[in-house]
Amino acid sequence: MIDQDEIVPEQYTTYFRSVIVFGKIHEVTTEDDLRKALMLLARKYAPMRTEEQHRQAVHVENVCVLRLDIEHMSGKQAIELAKD
């Protein structure tokens, strides 16, 4: 995943920050777990909405949710960003 990638043409480089995650992916299959996952996304991307609005908007039909159990993570960034 890339957090930042700023192209700096005059230096022929990019200022980047990224992470690589290793783990196992599992499909979320129970209706309760699907609803919990979708509610987390609803709260994150529409924080101005009420819980009731989220509940009305979340539908678990025809949805595939994958859960990543992280086993190892590695990241790096351009030295220019490390100075911040």
N, C-alpha and C positions, 0 to 999 in steps of 0.2 A: 504494500500500500504506500502510496506517495502522499506525504503531508504537504510538501511544498516542492515546486520545480520552477524556478525562475530562470529563464534563459538570459544569459549575459553575452550578447553577440560580440561586443568589443573585446571580450576575453576568451572567446571560443569555448565557453563552458556554461554550466548551469549551477545555480545554488539550490541544492536539493536536500530534502530530509525524507527518509523512507524507513520502512520496517518490513521485515519478512517474518511470517508466522508459520510455524509448523505444528501440526496436530491432527486430530481425527475429526471428520465431519460426520454428523448424525442428522438424519431427518427427524424433525419434530412431528409427531404423529397424533398425539392426543389433542382433543378439542380444547381442553383446559390449557395445555402448554402453548398451543397455537395462539389462543386468545391472549395469554400473558405476554408472549413475544410481540404480538401486534400492538398491544397496549403500550409496551415500552417504546416502540417506534412512533406511535401516535403522540405520546407525551414529548418525545424528543423533537419531532418535526412540526408539531403544532402546540407548543406550550401555552399559547394564549387560550386554547379551548378548555372547556370544563371536562371533568371526568365523565359526566353524562354524555356530552357530545362525542367524546372518544368511544364510549361504549356503543353509541348508535352508529358510529362510522366503521367500527371494526367488524369485519365479516370473515369467518374462517373457511368458507367454501372456496374451492378452486385456488387455494393458496399453498405454496410449498415454502416452508421455513427450514433453513439449515442451521444447525448449531455447531460451532467450532470449539472443540475442547483443546485449548492451547497447551502444547507440550514444551515448546521452545520458541523464543522470540529473539530476533537479531535486528539491530537498526544501525543506520549510519547517516551522516550528514556532511555537507560541504564544510570545510574548515572555516569559511567566511561566516557561516551561521553559528558555529561553535563559539565565536567571539561575543555573541549577544549576551 
